[in-house]
Amino acid sequence: MNADLFGADAPELGNFVNKIVEWDVVVGFEAELLVRIHDHSPLQTNLYRNVNISRTLRSLD
């Protein structure tokens, strides 16, 4: 995952979020995890959008 996708706030996200983005997890678990991030992160909208973009691009490979 390219950290530049998250812009200037990438260092605050840490490796934990980058691992979430890279994992191919069960859809239900991923949705629950993203909701938790969405509810508790000041970067909620951008993170959710970037994860969706990342998953879409991966599926086109």
mmCIF file of the N, C-alpha and C atoms, coordinates in Angstrom:
data_MODEL
# 
_entry.id   MODEL 
# 
loop_
_atom_site.group_PDB 
_atom_site.id 
_atom_site.type_symbol 
_atom_site.label_atom_id 
_atom_site.label_alt_id 
_atom_site.label_comp_id 
_atom_site.label_asym_id 
_atom_site.label_entity_id 
_atom_site.label_seq_id 
_atom_site.pdbx_PDB_ins_code 
_atom_site.Cartn_x 
_atom_site.Cartn_y 
_atom_site.Cartn_z 
_atom_site.occupancy 
_atom_site.B_iso_or_equiv 
_atom_site.pdbx_formal_charge 
_atom_site.auth_seq_id 
_atom_site.auth_comp_id 
_atom_site.auth_asym_id 
_atom_site.auth_atom_id 
_atom_site.pdbx_PDB_model_num 
ATOM 1   N N  . MET A 1 1  ? 0.843   -1.187  0.000   1.00 0.00 ? 1  MET A N  1 
ATOM 2   C CA . MET A 1 1  ? 0.000   0.000   0.000   1.00 0.00 ? 1  MET A CA 1 
ATOM 3   C C  . MET A 1 1  ? 0.874   1.231   0.000   1.00 0.00 ? 1  MET A C  1 
ATOM 4   N N  . ASN A 1 2  ? 0.630   2.129   -0.906  1.00 0.00 ? 2  ASN A N  1 
ATOM 5   C CA . ASN A 1 2  ? 1.402   3.359   -0.984  1.00 0.00 ? 2  ASN A CA 1 
ATOM 6   C C  . ASN A 1 2  ? 0.880   4.345   0.047   1.00 0.00 ? 2  ASN A C  1 
ATOM 7   N N  . ALA A 1 3  ? 1.733   4.706   1.005   1.00 0.00 ? 3  ALA A N  1 
ATOM 8   C CA . ALA A 1 3  ? 1.315   5.608   2.084   1.00 0.00 ? 3  ALA A CA 1 
ATOM 9   C C  . ALA A 1 3  ? 0.906   6.974   1.545   1.00 0.00 ? 3  ALA A C  1 
ATOM 10  N N  . ASP A 1 4  ? 1.403   7.351   0.359   1.00 0.00 ? 4  ASP A N  1 
ATOM 11  C CA . ASP A 1 4  ? 1.053   8.649   -0.213  1.00 0.00 ? 4  ASP A CA 1 
ATOM 12  C C  . ASP A 1 4  ? -0.448  8.773   -0.471  1.00 0.00 ? 4  ASP A C  1 
ATOM 13  N N  . LEU A 1 5  ? -1.120  7.654   -0.605  1.00 0.00 ? 5  LEU A N  1 
ATOM 14  C CA . LEU A 1 5  ? -2.560  7.665   -0.823  1.00 0.00 ? 5  LEU A CA 1 
ATOM 15  C C  . LEU A 1 5  ? -3.290  8.340   0.329   1.00 0.00 ? 5  LEU A C  1 
ATOM 16  N N  . PHE A 1 6  ? -2.690  8.277   1.537   1.00 0.00 ? 6  PHE A N  1 
ATOM 17  C CA . PHE A 1 6  ? -3.291  8.881   2.711   1.00 0.00 ? 6  PHE A CA 1 
ATOM 18  C C  . PHE A 1 6  ? -2.856  10.324  2.927   1.00 0.00 ? 6  PHE A C  1 
ATOM 19  N N  . GLY A 1 7  ? -1.946  10.830  2.102   1.00 0.00 ? 7  GLY A N  1 
ATOM 20  C CA . GLY A 1 7  ? -1.509  12.219  2.231   1.00 0.00 ? 7  GLY A CA 1 
ATOM 21  C C  . GLY A 1 7  ? -0.674  12.476  3.471   1.00 0.00 ? 7  GLY A C  1 
ATOM 22  N N  . ALA A 1 8  ? -0.732  13.696  3.954   1.00 0.00 ? 8  ALA A N  1 
ATOM 23  C CA . ALA A 1 8  ? 0.108   14.142  5.067   1.00 0.00 ? 8  ALA A CA 1 
ATOM 24  C C  . ALA A 1 8  ? -0.215  13.431  6.367   1.00 0.00 ? 8  ALA A C  1 
ATOM 25  N N  . ASP A 1 9  ? -1.377  12.818  6.486   1.00 0.00 ? 9  ASP A N  1 
ATOM 26  C CA . ASP A 1 9  ? -1.784  12.170  7.735   1.00 0.00 ? 9  ASP A CA 1 
ATOM 27  C C  . ASP A 1 9  ? -1.303  10.727  7.841   1.00 0.00 ? 9  ASP A C  1 
ATOM 28  N N  . ALA A 1 10 ? -0.623  10.220  6.827   1.00 0.00 ? 10 ALA A N  1 
ATOM 29  C CA . ALA A 1 10 ? -0.209  8.816   6.820   1.00 0.00 ? 10 ALA A CA 1 
ATOM 30  C C  . ALA A 1 10 ? 0.570   8.400   8.058   1.00 0.00 ? 10 ALA A C  1 
ATOM 31  N N  . PRO A 1 11 ? 1.538   9.189   8.557   1.00 0.00 ? 11 PRO A N  1 
ATOM 32  C CA . PRO A 1 11 ? 2.287   8.739   9.742   1.00 0.00 ? 11 PRO A CA 1 
ATOM 33  C C  . PRO A 1 11 ? 1.394   8.499   10.960  1.00 0.00 ? 11 PRO A C  1 
ATOM 34  N N  . GLU A 1 12 ? 0.310   9.227   11.084  1.00 0.00 ? 12 GLU A N  1 
ATOM 35  C CA . GLU A 1 12 ? -0.580  9.068   12.229  1.00 0.00 ? 12 GLU A CA 1 
ATOM 36  C C  . GLU A 1 12 ? -1.378  7.764   12.141  1.00 0.00 ? 12 GLU A C  1 
ATOM 37  N N  . LEU A 1 13 ? -1.534  7.237   10.960  1.00 0.00 ? 13 LEU A N  1 
ATOM 38  C CA . LEU A 1 13 ? -2.306  6.001   10.799  1.00 0.00 ? 13 LEU A CA 1 
ATOM 39  C C  . LEU A 1 13 ? -1.507  4.795   11.281  1.00 0.00 ? 13 LEU A C  1 
ATOM 40  N N  . GLY A 1 14 ? -0.205  4.811   11.069  1.00 0.00 ? 14 GLY A N  1 
ATOM 41  C CA . GLY A 1 14 ? 0.661   3.725   11.529  1.00 0.00 ? 14 GLY A CA 1 
ATOM 42  C C  . GLY A 1 14 ? 0.536   2.474   10.692  1.00 0.00 ? 14 GLY A C  1 
ATOM 43  N N  . ASN A 1 15 ? 1.361   1.490   11.019  1.00 0.00 ? 15 ASN A N  1 
ATOM 44  C CA . ASN A 1 15 ? 1.399   0.235   10.271  1.00 0.00 ? 15 ASN A CA 1 
ATOM 45  C C  . ASN A 1 15 ? 0.123   -0.568  10.423  1.00 0.00 ? 15 ASN A C  1 
ATOM 46  N N  . PHE A 1 16 ? -0.577  -0.410  11.537  1.00 0.00 ? 16 PHE A N  1 
ATOM 47  C CA . PHE A 1 16 ? -1.795  -1.188  11.780  1.00 0.00 ? 16 PHE A CA 1 
ATOM 48  C C  . PHE A 1 16 ? -2.808  -0.994  10.654  1.00 0.00 ? 16 PHE A C  1 
ATOM 49  N N  . VAL A 1 17 ? -3.057  0.257   10.302  1.00 0.00 ? 17 VAL A N  1 
ATOM 50  C CA . VAL A 1 17 ? -4.030  0.539   9.256   1.00 0.00 ? 17 VAL A CA 1 
ATOM 51  C C  . VAL A 1 17 ? -3.526  0.043   7.909   1.00 0.00 ? 17 VAL A C  1 
ATOM 52  N N  . ASN A 1 18 ? -2.243  0.217   7.616   1.00 0.00 ? 18 ASN A N  1 
ATOM 53  C CA . ASN A 1 18 ? -1.710  -0.273  6.353   1.00 0.00 ? 18 ASN A CA 1 
ATOM 54  C C  . ASN A 1 18 ? -1.891  -1.781  6.219   1.00 0.00 ? 18 ASN A C  1 
ATOM 55  N N  . LYS A 1 19 ? -1.750  -2.520  7.327   1.00 0.00 ? 19 LYS A N  1 
ATOM 56  C CA . LYS A 1 19 ? -1.962  -3.963  7.274   1.00 0.00 ? 19 LYS A CA 1 
ATOM 57  C C  . LYS A 1 19 ? -3.429  -4.278  7.005   1.00 0.00 ? 19 LYS A C  1 
ATOM 58  N N  . ILE A 1 20 ? -4.339  -3.516  7.598   1.00 0.00 ? 20 ILE A N  1 
ATOM 59  C CA . ILE A 1 20 ? -5.766  -3.738  7.354   1.00 0.00 ? 20 ILE A CA 1 
ATOM 60  C C  . ILE A 1 20 ? -6.066  -3.560  5.868   1.00 0.00 ? 20 ILE A C  1 
ATOM 61  N N  . VAL A 1 21 ? -5.506  -2.532  5.268   1.00 0.00 ? 21 VAL A N  1 
ATOM 62  C CA . VAL A 1 21 ? -5.756  -2.250  3.860   1.00 0.00 ? 21 VAL A CA 1 
ATOM 63  C C  . VAL A 1 21 ? -5.244  -3.396  2.984   1.00 0.00 ? 21 VAL A C  1 
ATOM 64  N N  . GLU A 1 22 ? -4.133  -3.997  3.387   1.00 0.00 ? 22 GLU A N  1 
ATOM 65  C CA . GLU A 1 22 ? -3.527  -5.036  2.565   1.00 0.00 ? 22 GLU A CA 1 
ATOM 66  C C  . GLU A 1 22 ? -4.167  -6.414  2.738   1.00 0.00 ? 22 GLU A C  1 
ATOM 67  N N  . TRP A 1 23 ? -4.791  -6.637  3.872   1.00 0.00 ? 23 TRP A N  1 
ATOM 68  C CA . TRP A 1 23 ? -5.361  -7.955  4.123   1.00 0.00 ? 23 TRP A CA 1 
ATOM 69  C C  . TRP A 1 23 ? -6.543  -8.261  3.213   1.00 0.00 ? 23 TRP A C  1 
ATOM 70  N N  . ASP A 1 24 ? -6.622  -9.482  2.771   1.00 0.00 ? 24 ASP A N  1 
ATOM 71  C CA . ASP A 1 24 ? -7.822  -9.981  2.127   1.00 0.00 ? 24 ASP A CA 1 
ATOM 72  C C  . ASP A 1 24 ? -8.596  -10.726 3.209   1.00 0.00 ? 24 ASP A C  1 
ATOM 73  N N  . VAL A 1 25 ? -9.498  -10.044 3.841   1.00 0.00 ? 25 VAL A N  1 
ATOM 74  C CA . VAL A 1 25 ? -10.215 -10.631 4.965   1.00 0.00 ? 25 VAL A CA 1 
ATOM 75  C C  . VAL A 1 25 ? -11.652 -10.926 4.583   1.00 0.00 ? 25 VAL A C  1 
ATOM 76  N N  . VAL A 1 26 ? -12.316 -11.669 5.431   1.00 0.00 ? 26 VAL A N  1 
ATOM 77  C CA . VAL A 1 26 ? -13.726 -11.975 5.215   1.00 0.00 ? 26 VAL A CA 1 
ATOM 78  C C  . VAL A 1 26 ? -14.505 -10.661 5.172   1.00 0.00 ? 26 VAL A C  1 
ATOM 79  N N  . VAL A 1 27 ? -15.408 -10.540 4.240   1.00 0.00 ? 27 VAL A N  1 
ATOM 80  C CA . VAL A 1 27 ? -16.113 -9.275  4.014   1.00 0.00 ? 27 VAL A CA 1 
ATOM 81  C C  . VAL A 1 27 ? -16.791 -8.759  5.273   1.00 0.00 ? 27 VAL A C  1 
ATOM 82  N N  . GLY A 1 28 ? -17.453 -9.621  6.017   1.00 0.00 ? 28 GLY A N  1 
ATOM 83  C CA . GLY A 1 28 ? -18.136 -9.195  7.232   1.00 0.00 ? 28 GLY A CA 1 
ATOM 84  C C  . GLY A 1 28 ? -17.181 -8.608  8.258   1.00 0.00 ? 28 GLY A C  1 
ATOM 85  N N  . PHE A 1 29 ? -16.049 -9.249  8.427   1.00 0.00 ? 29 PHE A N  1 
ATOM 86  C CA . PHE A 1 29 ? -15.038 -8.751  9.372   1.00 0.00 ? 29 PHE A CA 1 
ATOM 87  C C  . PHE A 1 29 ? -14.487 -7.420  8.890   1.00 0.00 ? 29 PHE A C  1 
ATOM 88  N N  . GLU A 1 30 ? -14.204 -7.326  7.616   1.00 0.00 ? 30 GLU A N  1 
ATOM 89  C CA . GLU A 1 30 ? -13.653 -6.095  7.062   1.00 0.00 ? 30 GLU A CA 1 
ATOM 90  C C  . GLU A 1 30 ? -14.642 -4.955  7.247   1.00 0.00 ? 30 GLU A C  1 
ATOM 91  N N  . ALA A 1 31 ? -15.904 -5.206  6.969   1.00 0.00 ? 31 ALA A N  1 
ATOM 92  C CA . ALA A 1 31 ? -16.924 -4.168  7.125   1.00 0.00 ? 31 ALA A CA 1 
ATOM 93  C C  . ALA A 1 31 ? -16.996 -3.695  8.571   1.00 0.00 ? 31 ALA A C  1 
ATOM 94  N N  . GLU A 1 32 ? -16.939 -4.621  9.501   1.00 0.00 ? 32 GLU A N  1 
ATOM 95  C CA . GLU A 1 32 ? -17.003 -4.274  10.917  1.00 0.00 ? 32 GLU A CA 1 
ATOM 96  C C  . GLU A 1 32 ? -15.774 -3.459  11.318  1.00 0.00 ? 32 GLU A C  1 
ATOM 97  N N  . LEU A 1 33 ? -14.623 -3.877  10.824  1.00 0.00 ? 33 LEU A N  1 
ATOM 98  C CA . LEU A 1 33 ? -13.376 -3.192  11.126  1.00 0.00 ? 33 LEU A CA 1 
ATOM 99  C C  . LEU A 1 33 ? -13.391 -1.781  10.552  1.00 0.00 ? 33 LEU A C  1 
ATOM 100 N N  . LEU A 1 34 ? -13.866 -1.628  9.340   1.00 0.00 ? 34 LEU A N  1 
ATOM 101 C CA . LEU A 1 34 ? -13.917 -0.312  8.716   1.00 0.00 ? 34 LEU A CA 1 
ATOM 102 C C  . LEU A 1 34 ? -14.895 0.600   9.439   1.00 0.00 ? 34 LEU A C  1 
ATOM 103 N N  . VAL A 1 35 ? -15.990 0.044   9.924   1.00 0.00 ? 35 VAL A N  1 
ATOM 104 C CA . VAL A 1 35 ? -16.949 0.848   10.677  1.00 0.00 ? 35 VAL A CA 1 
ATOM 105 C C  . VAL A 1 35 ? -16.309 1.364   11.954  1.00 0.00 ? 35 VAL A C  1 
ATOM 106 N N  . ARG A 1 36 ? -15.541 0.514   12.633  1.00 0.00 ? 36 ARG A N  1 
ATOM 107 C CA . ARG A 1 36 ? -14.856 0.953   13.850  1.00 0.00 ? 36 ARG A CA 1 
ATOM 108 C C  . ARG A 1 36 ? -13.874 2.073   13.542  1.00 0.00 ? 36 ARG A C  1 
ATOM 109 N N  . ILE A 1 37 ? -13.115 1.916   12.472  1.00 0.00 ? 37 ILE A N  1 
ATOM 110 C CA . ILE A 1 37 ? -12.168 2.964   12.080  1.00 0.00 ? 37 ILE A CA 1 
ATOM 111 C C  . ILE A 1 37 ? -12.941 4.231   11.715  1.00 0.00 ? 37 ILE A C  1 
ATOM 112 N N  . HIS A 1 38 ? -14.007 4.060   10.972  1.00 0.00 ? 38 HIS A N  1 
ATOM 113 C CA . HIS A 1 38 ? -14.823 5.185   10.538  1.00 0.00 ? 38 HIS A CA 1 
ATOM 114 C C  . HIS A 1 38 ? -15.372 5.960   11.740  1.00 0.00 ? 38 HIS A C  1 
ATOM 115 N N  . ASP A 1 39 ? -15.767 5.249   12.780  1.00 0.00 ? 39 ASP A N  1 
ATOM 116 C CA . ASP A 1 39 ? -16.355 5.885   13.957  1.00 0.00 ? 39 ASP A CA 1 
ATOM 117 C C  . ASP A 1 39 ? -15.330 6.553   14.863  1.00 0.00 ? 39 ASP A C  1 
ATOM 118 N N  . HIS A 1 40 ? -14.080 6.097   14.852  1.00 0.00 ? 40 HIS A N  1 
ATOM 119 C CA . HIS A 1 40 ? -13.111 6.560   15.833  1.00 0.00 ? 40 HIS A CA 1 
ATOM 120 C C  . HIS A 1 40 ? -11.936 7.333   15.251  1.00 0.00 ? 40 HIS A C  1 
ATOM 121 N N  . SER A 1 41 ? -11.866 7.469   13.945  1.00 0.00 ? 41 SER A N  1 
ATOM 122 C CA . SER A 1 41 ? -10.715 8.124   13.340  1.00 0.00 ? 41 SER A CA 1 
ATOM 123 C C  . SER A 1 41 ? -11.084 9.506   12.805  1.00 0.00 ? 41 SER A C  1 
ATOM 124 N N  . PRO A 1 42 ? -10.228 10.508  13.046  1.00 0.00 ? 42 PRO A N  1 
ATOM 125 C CA . PRO A 1 42 ? -10.461 11.821  12.452  1.00 0.00 ? 42 PRO A CA 1 
ATOM 126 C C  . PRO A 1 42 ? -10.310 11.780  10.928  1.00 0.00 ? 42 PRO A C  1 
ATOM 127 N N  . LEU A 1 43 ? -9.713  10.702  10.421  1.00 0.00 ? 43 LEU A N  1 
ATOM 128 C CA . LEU A 1 43 ? -9.500  10.550  8.981   1.00 0.00 ? 43 LEU A CA 1 
ATOM 129 C C  . LEU A 1 43 ? -10.552 9.638   8.363   1.00 0.00 ? 43 LEU A C  1 
ATOM 130 N N  . GLN A 1 44 ? -11.656 9.462   9.071   1.00 0.00 ? 44 GLN A N  1 
ATOM 131 C CA . GLN A 1 44 ? -12.629 8.435   8.739   1.00 0.00 ? 44 GLN A CA 1 
ATOM 132 C C  . GLN A 1 44 ? -13.042 8.412   7.263   1.00 0.00 ? 44 GLN A C  1 
ATOM 133 N N  . THR A 1 45 ? -13.443 9.514   6.691   1.00 0.00 ? 45 THR A N  1 
ATOM 134 C CA . THR A 1 45 ? -13.954 9.500   5.322   1.00 0.00 ? 45 THR A CA 1 
ATOM 135 C C  . THR A 1 45 ? -12.857 9.169   4.325   1.00 0.00 ? 45 THR A C  1 
ATOM 136 N N  . ASN A 1 46 ? -11.694 9.790   4.463   1.00 0.00 ? 46 ASN A N  1 
ATOM 137 C CA . ASN A 1 46 ? -10.597 9.523   3.535   1.00 0.00 ? 46 ASN A CA 1 
ATOM 138 C C  . ASN A 1 46 ? -10.110 8.096   3.635   1.00 0.00 ? 46 ASN A C  1 
ATOM 139 N N  . LEU A 1 47 ? -10.009 7.572   4.851   1.00 0.00 ? 47 LEU A N  1 
ATOM 140 C CA . LEU A 1 47 ? -9.546  6.201   5.027   1.00 0.00 ? 47 LEU A CA 1 
ATOM 141 C C  . LEU A 1 47 ? -10.513 5.229   4.359   1.00 0.00 ? 47 LEU A C  1 
ATOM 142 N N  . TYR A 1 48 ? -11.802 5.400   4.594   1.00 0.00 ? 48 TYR A N  1 
ATOM 143 C CA . TYR A 1 48 ? -12.802 4.509   4.025   1.00 0.00 ? 48 TYR A CA 1 
ATOM 144 C C  . TYR A 1 48 ? -12.761 4.563   2.496   1.00 0.00 ? 48 TYR A C  1 
ATOM 145 N N  . ARG A 1 49 ? -12.666 5.767   1.964   1.00 0.00 ? 49 ARG A N  1 
ATOM 146 C CA . ARG A 1 49 ? -12.615 5.930   0.508   1.00 0.00 ? 49 ARG A CA 1 
ATOM 147 C C  . ARG A 1 49 ? -11.356 5.276   -0.055  1.00 0.00 ? 49 ARG A C  1 
ATOM 148 N N  . ASN A 1 50 ? -10.198 5.485   0.596   1.00 0.00 ? 50 ASN A N  1 
ATOM 149 C CA . ASN A 1 50 ? -8.948  4.926   0.094   1.00 0.00 ? 50 ASN A CA 1 
ATOM 150 C C  . ASN A 1 50 ? -8.937  3.411   0.155   1.00 0.00 ? 50 ASN A C  1 
ATOM 151 N N  . VAL A 1 51 ? -9.533  2.830   1.185   1.00 0.00 ? 51 VAL A N  1 
ATOM 152 C CA . VAL A 1 51 ? -9.600  1.380   1.271   1.00 0.00 ? 51 VAL A CA 1 
ATOM 153 C C  . VAL A 1 51 ? -10.445 0.841   0.128   1.00 0.00 ? 51 VAL A C  1 
ATOM 154 N N  . ASN A 1 52 ? -11.562 1.485   -0.163  1.00 0.00 ? 52 ASN A N  1 
ATOM 155 C CA . ASN A 1 52 ? -12.416 1.033   -1.260  1.00 0.00 ? 52 ASN A CA 1 
ATOM 156 C C  . ASN A 1 52 ? -11.712 1.160   -2.601  1.00 0.00 ? 52 ASN A C  1 
ATOM 157 N N  . ILE A 1 53 ? -10.981 2.245   -2.799  1.00 0.00 ? 53 ILE A N  1 
ATOM 158 C CA . ILE A 1 53 ? -10.238 2.425   -4.048  1.00 0.00 ? 53 ILE A CA 1 
ATOM 159 C C  . ILE A 1 53 ? -9.174  1.335   -4.172  1.00 0.00 ? 53 ILE A C  1 
ATOM 160 N N  . SER A 1 54 ? -8.469  1.069   -3.083  1.00 0.00 ? 54 SER A N  1 
ATOM 161 C CA . SER A 1 54 ? -7.422  0.051   -3.092  1.00 0.00 ? 54 SER A CA 1 
ATOM 162 C C  . SER A 1 54 ? -7.996  -1.312  -3.458  1.00 0.00 ? 54 SER A C  1 
ATOM 163 N N  . ARG A 1 55 ? -9.129  -1.672  -2.873  1.00 0.00 ? 55 ARG A N  1 
ATOM 164 C CA . ARG A 1 55 ? -9.744  -2.978  -3.151  1.00 0.00 ? 55 ARG A CA 1 
ATOM 165 C C  . ARG A 1 55 ? -10.185 -3.051  -4.608  1.00 0.00 ? 55 ARG A C  1 
ATOM 166 N N  . THR A 1 56 ? -10.704 -1.947  -5.150  1.00 0.00 ? 56 THR A N  1 
ATOM 167 C CA . THR A 1 56 ? -11.146 -1.937  -6.541  1.00 0.00 ? 56 THR A CA 1 
ATOM 168 C C  . THR A 1 56 ? -9.968  -2.121  -7.482  1.00 0.00 ? 56 THR A C  1 
ATOM 169 N N  . LEU A 1 57 ? -8.885  -1.400  -7.245  1.00 0.00 ? 57 LEU A N  1 
ATOM 170 C CA . LEU A 1 57 ? -7.712  -1.506  -8.104  1.00 0.00 ? 57 LEU A CA 1 
ATOM 171 C C  . LEU A 1 57 ? -7.107  -2.907  -8.044  1.00 0.00 ? 57 LEU A C  1 
ATOM 172 N N  . ARG A 1 58 ? -7.069  -3.507  -6.848  1.00 0.00 ? 58 ARG A N  1 
ATOM 173 C CA . ARG A 1 58 ? -6.530  -4.857  -6.702  1.00 0.00 ? 58 ARG A CA 1 
ATOM 174 C C  . ARG A 1 58 ? -7.361  -5.856  -7.499  1.00 0.00 ? 58 ARG A C  1 
ATOM 175 N N  . SER A 1 59 ? -8.663  -5.642  -7.539  1.00 0.00 ? 59 SER A N  1 
ATOM 176 C CA . SER A 1 59 ? -9.525  -6.604  -8.225  1.00 0.00 ? 59 SER A CA 1 
ATOM 177 C C  . SER A 1 59 ? -9.375  -6.518  -9.751  1.00 0.00 ? 59 SER A C  1 
ATOM 178 N N  . LEU A 1 60 ? -8.800  -5.423  -10.243 1.00 0.00 ? 60 LEU A N  1 
ATOM 179 C CA . LEU A 1 60 ? -8.611  -5.260  -11.684 1.00 0.00 ? 60 LEU A CA 1 
ATOM 180 C C  . LEU A 1 60 ? -7.331  -5.921  -12.185 1.00 0.00 ? 60 LEU A C  1 
ATOM 181 N N  . ASP A 1 61 ? -6.431  -6.277  -11.266 1.00 0.00 ? 61 ASP A N  1 
ATOM 182 C CA . ASP A 1 61 ? -5.151  -6.896  -11.666 1.00 0.00 ? 61 ASP A CA 1 
ATOM 183 C C  . ASP A 1 61 ? -5.361  -8.230  -12.341 1.00 0.00 ? 61 ASP A C  1 
# 
